[in-house]
Amino acid sequence: MGESAALVKSCLALLFTFTLIVFSSALPGDRINSRRKIREVNRRGPYIGLVTVFATGSFRPDPKYPFIHLAGRRFRIGEVRGRKVVYVRCGMGMMNAVAATQQMLDVFDIQGIIHFGIAGNTNNSMSIGDVTIPKQVAHTGIWDWVNPNSTVDPADVAQLDIGSYSAPKGSGINLLGHIGNNKEQFYSVSGEPNVGERLLWAKITPHWLQLASSLEGMKLQQCVNSSLCLPEKPKVVVGLRASTANIFVDNAAYRDFLFQQFGVSSADMESAAVVMTSLSNGFPVIVIRGLSDLAGNQQGDNAWSKFGSLAASNSATAVLGFISKLPQN
């Protein structure tokens, strides 16, 4: 009986080994090669993860493995200001941001995530070219859209009555009715498995935010070129609030709604996704965004086309300053 059991175990082990060999041989060669590269790269970690919409300067690529391609994205490996980093351009929108962040955390040996880019300005006390490092980020795009004669769920955190924006007021019935902003469901390694917490504000990692506070007062770029400059010197502001949704905000009325209802100073399309994904996995995270436009509160065309590059440069400058303050591995 014992010999029969041993024989069965031996056969199963051989079958399992054979299956692995067949499965591995069926994988594309580039995927197998990427796995080998990742193992070697991770032995040199941990790395600071940079999730961005655009490339960063002062990057020194790893001489052996400057990048690894995964699922259509290029993850670059190297150093910034003497710190080991992996950075990826996530692409526009929340789905891209979540996918890129989760993949980075799953695949590479990461100590934390720095997310940076540009954003629309929703706070009149802020100016184009300023850099905001928020303390909290909300996903403001989860809407309960109801019929004109229905009421918004009282649990919703904000209500937008579209009819009240009709011009002139009181002219007929606005069939779009009203919508209420709902909370996100947040799942975390520190919470109960498979139980989502109702969450509006995702909080930036406190000790990283404290570290970033020393960036206030740093010098930022004021001019795009010799003939195009901002009227005031840009500044770094730490500790405000930010909003994220799959909406490019270029509308003064909606800009005012976001500021009045949520008290946010910036609006973008990725930050909340990166922050929630990082926190869900238990990793430190911070957001650094340069303000490129007034989100619809301007006369004429959106200023993004003129000052987007300057806002991106100022954001990158603040990122470099923050990286320099992180302790060496």
Buried (B, 14 or more C-beta within 10 A) or exposed (E): EEEEEEEEEEEEEEEEEEEEEEEEEEEEEEEEEBBEBBEEBBEBBBBBBBBBBBEBEEBEEBEEBEBBEBEEBEBBBBBBBEBBBBBBBBBBBBEBBBBBBBBBBEBBBBBBBBBBBBBBBBBEEBBBBBBBBBBBBBBBBBBBEBEEEEEBEEEBBBBBEBBEBEEEEEEEEBEBBBBBBBBBEBBBEEEEEEEEEEBBBBBBBEEBBEBBEEBBEBEBBBEBEEEEBBEEEBBBBBBBBBBBBEBBBBBEEBBBBBBEBBBBBBBBBBBBBBBBBBBBBEBBBBBBBBBBBBBBBBEEEBBBEBBBBBBBBBBBBBBBBBBEEBEEE
